[in-house]
């Protein structure tokens, strides 16, 4: 097993990826997590491992940006466990629950894939992308008709998200 990738956090709060030799963002840290790339974040000034603090920042950014995973009540309950006798038990329980959930999800996808022959998540994603393209095409046709053939909107196949 190789050493984890080292990310250095400088006093100016910038993160530097020593493998890619460039400054990175919390979004890049999220990408490393999603791609299961092992890394550690080291504070350049103190040499302390601050990986957990950076991961919490990624979670906070994700929770703020879109549809949150954790409710206000859930977060309050977690805060209440700190310092209590059950702190370690709650942390372990949440970790094991999430691992079990992911394993069950993976098993379900594998079962559907073995029966149907395709990954259900990929199939749904492909259908959604095709529907999006069709809808954009219909919108473009409507705008072209309403504007008498002069549309400044790009065609659906020109700006599709990758």
Secondary structure as GFF3:
##gff-version 3
##sequence-region A 1 162
A	DSSP	beta_strand	5	9	.	.	.	ID=ss1
A	DSSP	beta_strand	15	17	.	.	.	ID=ss2
A	DSSP	beta_strand	22	24	.	.	.	ID=ss3
A	DSSP	alpha_helix	26	34	.	.	.	ID=ss4
A	DSSP	beta_strand	39	43	.	.	.	ID=ss5
A	DSSP	alpha_helix	51	65	.	.	.	ID=ss6
A	DSSP	alpha_helix	72	81	.	.	.	ID=ss7
A	DSSP	alpha_helix	87	116	.	.	.	ID=ss8
A	DSSP	alpha_helix	120	146	.	.	.	ID=ss9
###
